[in-house]
């Protein structure tokens, strides 16, 4: 039998060629798309490392002939962002003071909401969930003026606390949806076994659900950090110049019409503003993919 099988030749699917036309087309397309998205970032980096005399020579894509970090220093501590000329450092700390409490508040409440909607069905839970879904898709531009009135009446208009509250409220619907879908995808037997053992609402949440929910928490953190840190509209409306976040100060630097336009400083300021969400994403990108795959967008 073995000799007969050897005479018939190898069986199974024919190995695919490494450089087939399909692979060449696939990887060629990916390469072109990568170049398309990475080229602006490359131009920003090399421009931020050049002096203005070299930039005026017009060689946009060429590497710097003499690397200088002076534009970065000026963008951080000397560039004028209105009437103040202390760079982006004040806006950076304003953004940090906005981001951290908004992140903690929105994710903490949304995770408990999602857990309750997934595992503790109560009267009116479906109606509550429907309202949250509707809230996730209402254009936030329609809510700007009513929120101005609310913040004014409670004394938080123009303060960091008011902006923290706005970000926490607007992040609640979509985060609740993500957590609810993730907790629904977990084995229901674990929840039932814990109930049989006498664990209550908070005991199951802290001892069972939270240890299993690292991927979805990473998804929520990345989404919130990206949305809150990159926000411009809420920052310019609900705060004052002394408490402007980093994005508003970046706009004031880039769109300044006074003096000579310093493209190297503008590029350095833009990179400084975007570095926080980039670092967080690259540091936790694998967990982000795991969270999405494990049920973050399942119904």
C-alpha positions, 0 to 999 in steps of 0.5 A: 500500500505504501509503495502504491501511494508513493507511485501515485505521487504526493497528494493534497492541494498544490503549494501556492507560489510566493510571487503569484499575481494575486500576492503581487497585486495585494502587497503592491496595493498595501505598499502604495496605500502605506506610502500614501498615508506615511508620506505626509508624516515623513514630510512633517518630521523632516520639515520639523528638523530643518531650519527656515533657510533650508526650507526656503530652498524648496526641497520638501522631501529631502532629509535635513542637511543639518538637523536642528531641534530648535523648532521643537523647543520653540513649539513647546515653550516659546511659540505664541498661541494668542496673547501668550507666548509660552508654547504648547506646554500650557495646553498640554497640561490642560489636555492632560487635566481634561483627559484623565478625569474624562477617561476614568469617569466615562469608562467606569460608568459605561462599563457598569452600564454595559455589565448591568444591561448584559447580565442583570436584566431589569424592567425597562432595560431595553428602553434604556438601551434603545435611548443610549443607542439613539444618543450615540448617533445624535449629531453632537453639533445639535447639542452645543447650545443646550449644553452651553446653557446647562453649563452656565446654569450649574456654574461650569461654563469656561472651566476644565470641569465643564469640559470633562463633564461634556466629554464623559457624557458624550462618550457614554452611549458608544462605550456602553454599547461596546461594553454591553456587547463584550459582556454578552459575548462572555460565557454565561455559565460563569455568571450563573455559577457565580450567582449560585455561589452567592456572589452579588452584583459588585462581586461578579463585576470586580472578581469575574468580569473585570479580570476578563475584560482587559481587551475591551477596556483597551478598546475603550481607552484608545477610542476615548483618548483619541476622541478627547485629546484630538477634540477642538470644537468642544475645547474652543467653545466650553473653555477660556484662553487660559484653559484651552486644550492643546489642539486649540493652541495648535490652531492658534500657532498654525493659523497665526497671521503675524510675523513670518510663517515658520513651517518647521515650528508648525510641523513640530507643534503638530507632531507634539500635539498628536504624539500622545494618542499615537504612543497609546495606540502603538503600545496597546495595538494588539490588545485593541485588535483582540478587543474588537475581535472578541466582541466589541462590535458584535450585536 
